Amino acid sequence: MATKEQYEAALSKAERAGIGSLDTQQRELVQKLYKEAGPRGNRARKVIDGK
């Protein structure tokens, strides 16, 4: 299980540099956040969906 900081770091990197810049583990973390309700889930959906 990843820590809150690892999720935040992966999401921040994806927001700055794009989802393609993430390694496999970070991409999986962002995909898990995608399914969450709330602010982090919303941020992950914006990164993945490109909106």
C-alpha positions as CSV (number, residue, x, y, z in Angstrom):
1,M,0.0,0.0,0.0
2,A,1.4,3.4,-1.0
3,T,1.6,6.3,1.4
4,K,-0.4,9.5,1.0
5,E,2.9,11.3,0.0
6,Q,3.6,8.8,-2.8
7,Y,0.1,9.3,-4.2
8,E,0.5,13.1,-4.0
9,A,4.0,13.0,-5.6
10,A,2.8,10.9,-8.5
11,L,-0.3,13.1,-9.0
12,S,1.8,16.3,-8.8
13,K,4.3,15.0,-11.4
14,A,1.5,14.0,-13.7
15,E,0.0,17.4,-13.5
16,R,3.3,19.1,-14.2
17,A,4.9,16.8,-16.8
18,G,1.9,14.7,-18.1
19,I,0.8,11.2,-17.5
20,G,3.4,9.9,-20.0
21,S,6.3,11.0,-17.8
22,L,5.4,8.6,-15.0
23,D,6.9,5.2,-14.5
24,T,4.6,2.2,-14.2
25,Q,4.3,2.3,-10.4
26,Q,3.4,6.0,-10.4
27,R,0.9,5.5,-13.3
28,E,-0.8,2.8,-11.3
29,L,-1.1,5.1,-8.3
30,V,-2.7,7.9,-10.4
31,Q,-5.1,5.3,-11.9
32,K,-6.2,4.2,-8.4
33,L,-6.8,7.9,-7.5
34,Y,-8.9,8.2,-10.7
35,K,-11.5,5.9,-9.0
36,E,-11.7,7.9,-5.8
37,A,-14.3,10.5,-5.0
38,G,-13.1,13.8,-3.8
39,P,-10.4,16.4,-4.7
40,R,-7.6,14.0,-5.4
41,G,-9.8,11.9,-7.6
42,N,-10.9,15.0,-9.5
43,R,-7.3,16.0,-10.1
44,A,-6.5,12.5,-11.3
45,R,-9.4,12.5,-13.7
46,K,-8.3,15.9,-15.1
47,V,-4.8,14.5,-15.7
48,I,-5.9,11.3,-17.4
49,D,-8.9,12.7,-19.3
50,G,-7.0,15.8,-20.4
51,K,-9.7,18.3,-19.3
